[in-house]
Amino acid sequence: MSYSIENIVEIIGAQRIGNVSATIDWLLTDSRSLSFPEETLFFALTTKRNDGARYIPDLYARGVRNFVVSKESMKRFDVQPFSGSQFSTANFLVVSNPLKALQKLAEQHREQFQVPVIGITGSNGKTIVKEWLHQLLSAERVIVRSPRSYNSQIGVPLSVWQMNEQSGLAIFEAGISEPGEMRALQNIIKPTIGILTNIGGAHQENFFSLQEKCMEKLALFKNCDVVIYNGDDEFISNCVAKSMLSAREIAWSRKDMERPLYIGKVEKKDDCTVISYRYLDMDNTFTLPFIDDASVENSLNCLAACLYLMLPAEKITERMGRLEPVAMRLEVKEGKNGCVLINDSYNSDLGSLDIALNFLYRRSLSNGLKRTLILSDILETGQNTSTLYRQVAQLVNSRKIERIIGVGSEISTCAARFNIENAFYPNTDALMNAVVKGKLRLENEIILIKGARKFGFDALTEVLEKKVHETILEVNLGAMIANLNYYRGKLKPETKIVCMVKASAYGAGSYEIAKTLQEHRVDYLAVAVADEGSELRKAGITASIIIMNPEMTAFKTMFDYKLEPEVYSFGLLEALIKEAEKEGITNFPVHVKLDTGMHRLGFAPEDMPRLIERLKGQNAVIPRSVFSHFVGSDSPQFDAFTRRQIVMFEKASVELQEAFAHKILRHICNSAGIERFPGAQFDMVRLGLGLYGISPIDNSILNNVSTLKTTILQIRDVPAEDTVGYSRKGHLNRPSRIAAIPIGYADGLNRHLGNGHAYCLVNGCKASYVGNICMDVCMIDVTDIDCKEGDTVEIFGDHLPITVLSDVLDTIPYEVLTSVSTRVKRIYYQD
Ligand SMILES: *Cc1c(COP(=O)(O)O)cnc(C)c1O
């Protein structure tokens, strides 16, 4: 749906500068996601850390002409649109708060529709319930829903904006992290049907109590006609009672027959769950093709919504039986013939295609691979084929896709719209056949695989995928960004950040981590040695890089790749100056390290006068920053010492700064310092462990980033009197089922974990290590666990905190993380 710019000016109450006529179809908040410049309205949002107005000149150059911006931002970036200026053909809509304006516009947009709107909130399961409702209800009506998990103060307005004349039902998620946020979301979504999935501890840090959080979530349901929740959860039931909603309630219950939706039986079979229920005095049954508790809970919430929307019981039964798992992430996998595969089986609509293409485009910039899209028919959009594929073709062009492979009859009829290298197939089998027979060759390409479920692209991915070593380290880039933002939230807006990616990014793999951090505009990256830095440069990382342990033999590498060394002694400084002078280099940035108590590396504060004199007497290098390192900032026990370090640092660093006219950045905080000594931020902080999801203070897990996984190779029954493994160490006290898994000490699984000292998880159950851990394999006890060969085993990660292992080993999580051997394949994904 389009809006004239005049209409928008009125809705958001903006002062308009510029009088270019314009029609707006697209709202944009992330400049990297631009697709349709002419019809886009860009909101220059300001956050603690950033100001979207920074990107206006670039967006203007790419054709965007309409901007919502605050007065302060216009001043800050000097984007003044008077006639004759560089922005003379633009409209600037000046408001006091661009985020509020975005929300206001979405609110107004929402007002125009009378269709049912489902609002989903809760701690877990929001996205799955949303997607399942879509699977259950989309046969009868056109559904608009949040792309992926767009559930924030920004994501919700962008989701609601997608509603149009065809929409027969809308499903939106709402997520909050702070008190007060839900009111804004309620205003935008205005749900008529509310679903509260459940309440857990996530995002608890800003809430006083669980009850406060629950009540806040319930604010979403203020004007709902009906509210759906788990009536057996007493805590939730109490909160609902307290919140005095006027809505009808469909609380489902497995215990209380008086509840509106009574769940009589939940019977778990091998691979499905049979559920019977009574609603309005009618008894019915359905079979859910999942057996875990979370899926059962999610299905019951969906059931209640379907019943309320009067979907007939036979249809519910039939469609519940066909529910598909929801893949919530873009998976990046290594393909055959030098290809990189991006697998997005999440869903298939224009919004998620846009996001996935954007992801592909950004990944492609550094690896030089050809950009290819494999796309099936996009189903159930309510749009006519030719409009739909015209838009797809526009997206494909704007993301500079070089080759398209279409699957399905509809996309095939629009082949002529794609004037790039192309091929079309009637169905997935035909495409797979062409690949297997060598008629279609995919080589050195980065390929986005995106298909509606019906097309079964999983099988296609399997064909294209390179089979990997069964042991992998999964790295969740989204979680890492959440951690970055968590720490950013603790900083003053102007404080800069160095992200530590040394030791292969604490084991997570430096390139992908560095690339993601660079995209999120961190100020510096830091590695230990020059070779780590040059590898990053060769892979296309352009951010500033600090070398913490510069080797004297590697100065040339540092100059060549612009890697900025730390200097910690006169010996090192002299050698560096000499080498730089020899190469004719001037003003090469260096980072001066002071020893304030660690007694490892660094100039003593008393060295300052001599250091200043030496630095001033040459122009080969120039101090860019000065820093020191805390000894025990994680522990109150050392607080007096830490404060002395701060005082010492303050004094010595001021002395250095005063000797120079240019700004020298000062920094001392590591992750623990950021949390515990916010007053010591100076100009910059150095974030390490916290970025990887482990709290530096109590080792609790923030957002878990790395998960080490493997698979069961073989299972055997072993009599009680036998032993398992080398040296007959693995004694059994009963007849046991023993599974062998392909991970050993050469992969980084410490031998001290063997002989029952620790465990891993098999299908969610603890399986202890039996006998000695071998070099490449080890054995675990699965006697009481329902499992089979090929099942996944978690060594540490999302469900088994790494600290369980580091505690057993009497070490710190840093050591366990960095011990995962390089032969273990890293797989990256983004939520
Ligand atoms: C590793 C390192 C950090 C980061 O420390 P964390 O405890 O992981 O946050 C900061 N500064 C220096 C000098 C380091 O070597």
The ligand as an SDF file (V2000), in Angstrom:
LIG
                    3D

 15 15  0  0  0  0  0  0  0  0999 V2000
   42.2040  -10.5270   26.3000 C   0  0  0  0  0  0  0  0  0  0  0  0
   42.3190   -9.1400   26.6800 C   0  0  0  0  0  0  0  0  0  0  0  0
   41.1880   -8.3730   27.0050 C   0  0  0  0  0  0  0  0  0  0  0  0
   39.7950   -8.9470   27.0910 C   0  0  0  0  0  0  0  0  0  0  0  0
   39.6160   -9.5540   28.3290 O   0  0  0  0  0  0  0  0  0  0  0  0
   38.2370  -10.2650   28.7370 P   0  0  0  0  0  0  0  0  0  0  0  0
   38.4150  -10.6510   30.1420 O   0  0  0  0  0  0  0  0  0  0  0  0
   38.0970  -11.4480   27.8430 O   0  0  0  0  0  0  0  0  0  0  0  0
   37.1920   -9.2580   28.5110 O   0  0  0  0  0  0  0  0  0  0  0  0
   41.3520   -7.0270   27.2390 C   0  0  0  0  0  0  0  0  0  0  0  0
   42.5800   -6.4670   27.1960 N   0  0  0  0  0  0  0  0  0  0  0  0
   43.6960   -7.1700   26.9260 C   0  0  0  0  0  0  0  0  0  0  0  0
   45.0160   -6.4890   26.9200 C   0  0  0  0  0  0  0  0  0  0  0  0
   43.6180   -8.5390   26.6570 C   0  0  0  0  0  0  0  0  0  0  0  0
   44.7210   -9.2390   26.3900 O   0  0  0  0  0  0  0  0  0  0  0  0
  1  2  1  0
  2  3  1  0
  2 14  2  0
  3  4  1  0
  3 10  2  0
  4  5  1  0
  5  6  1  0
  6  7  2  0
  6  8  1  0
  6  9  1  0
 10 11  1  0
 11 12  2  0
 12 13  1  0
 12 14  1  0
 14 15  1  0
M  END
$$$$
